[in-house]
């Protein structure tokens, strides 16, 4: 199935790809190849869309929904963290008052360096 066909099955984007990765520390992790995924409350990119960070380009390979309770240690590593606990702590620090609710759904955007 092509990226275009997969995108047709997704709901409309809620934000633009330019807002997918904006924190300087996260941008550095993406450029270094440490961060290959990001989770958002909304859908920021289509499969096949290209994200530009400085002179670097990254193509979105997968976009899907996931509950916070399904996030694994491997998922946390793709987010650029050593452990799931470190990832949780970072997310909760960014969003004061937020609780890590296992049933809460987020959009996962996975990407790789474009050639």
C-alpha positions as CSV (number, residue, x, y, z in Angstrom):
1,X,0.0,0.0,0.0
2,X,1.4,3.4,-0.9
3,X,1.9,6.3,1.5
4,X,-0.9,8.1,-0.3
5,X,-3.3,5.3,0.3
6,X,-2.3,5.0,4.0
7,X,-2.8,8.8,4.4
8,X,-6.3,8.5,3.0
9,X,-7.2,6.3,6.0
10,X,-5.9,8.8,8.5
11,X,-8.0,11.7,9.8
12,X,-7.0,15.3,8.7
13,X,-3.9,16.7,10.3
14,X,-4.5,19.0,13.3
15,X,-1.2,20.9,12.9
16,X,1.7,21.3,10.4
17,X,4.8,19.2,10.2
18,X,6.9,22.4,11.0
19,X,5.6,22.1,14.6
20,X,6.4,18.4,15.0
21,X,9.8,18.8,16.6
22,X,10.6,22.3,17.9
23,X,12.5,22.0,21.2
24,X,16.2,22.7,20.5
25,X,17.2,19.6,22.6
26,X,14.9,17.4,20.6
27,X,16.0,18.9,17.3
28,X,19.6,18.0,18.2
29,X,18.6,14.4,19.1
30,X,16.8,14.0,15.8
31,X,19.8,15.4,13.8
32,X,22.1,13.1,15.8
33,X,19.9,10.1,15.0
34,X,19.0,9.5,18.7
35,X,15.4,10.5,18.3
36,X,13.4,8.8,15.6
37,X,9.8,9.2,16.9
38,X,7.7,11.8,18.6
39,X,4.2,11.6,20.2
40,X,1.7,14.4,20.0
41,X,-1.9,14.9,21.0
42,X,-2.8,15.6,17.4
43,X,-1.6,14.5,14.0
44,X,1.1,16.7,12.6
45,X,2.3,14.9,9.5
46,X,1.4,12.6,6.7
47,X,3.3,9.4,5.8
48,X,5.9,10.4,3.2
49,X,6.0,14.1,4.3
50,X,9.4,15.6,4.8
51,X,10.4,17.5,8.0
52,X,13.2,20.0,7.6
53,X,15.5,20.7,10.6
54,X,18.2,23.2,9.6
55,X,19.9,21.7,6.6
56,X,18.6,18.2,7.5
57,X,15.6,16.4,6.0
58,X,13.6,13.6,7.6
59,X,10.8,11.6,6.1
60,X,7.8,10.5,8.1
61,X,7.5,6.7,7.7
62,X,4.7,5.8,10.1
63,X,1.8,7.7,11.7
64,X,-0.5,5.8,14.1
65,X,-2.4,6.0,17.4
66,X,-1.2,4.6,20.6
67,X,-2.3,4.7,24.2
68,X,0.2,5.8,26.8
69,X,-0.2,2.5,28.5
70,X,1.2,0.8,25.4
71,X,4.4,2.9,25.3
72,X,7.4,0.5,25.8
73,X,11.0,0.9,26.8
74,X,11.9,0.6,23.0
75,X,9.4,3.4,22.2
76,X,11.1,5.6,24.9
77,X,14.4,4.9,23.2
78,X,13.0,6.0,19.9
79,X,11.9,9.2,21.6
80,X,15.6,9.7,22.6
81,X,15.4,8.6,26.3
82,X,17.3,5.8,28.1
83,X,14.3,4.5,29.9
84,X,10.5,4.7,29.8
85,X,10.6,6.4,33.3
86,X,12.9,9.1,32.0
87,X,10.5,9.7,29.0
88,X,7.5,9.8,31.4
89,X,9.3,12.2,33.7
90,X,10.1,14.5,30.7
91,X,6.6,14.5,29.4
92,X,5.1,15.2,32.8
93,X,7.6,18.0,33.4
94,X,6.6,19.7,30.1
95,X,2.9,19.6,31.0
96,X,2.5,20.6,34.7
97,X,-0.6,19.0,36.2
98,X,-0.8,16.3,33.5
99,X,-1.1,12.7,34.7
100,X,0.2,9.7,32.8
101,X,-3.1,8.1,32.0
102,X,-2.6,4.6,30.4
103,X,-5.8,5.0,28.3
104,X,-4.9,8.4,26.9
105,X,-4.4,8.2,23.1
106,X,-1.6,10.0,21.3
107,X,-0.4,10.2,17.7
108,X,3.0,8.6,17.0
109,X,5.1,10.0,14.2
110,X,8.1,7.9,13.2
111,X,10.7,9.3,10.9
112,X,14.2,8.7,9.4
113,X,16.8,10.8,7.6
114,X,15.8,11.4,4.0
115,X,18.4,10.5,1.4
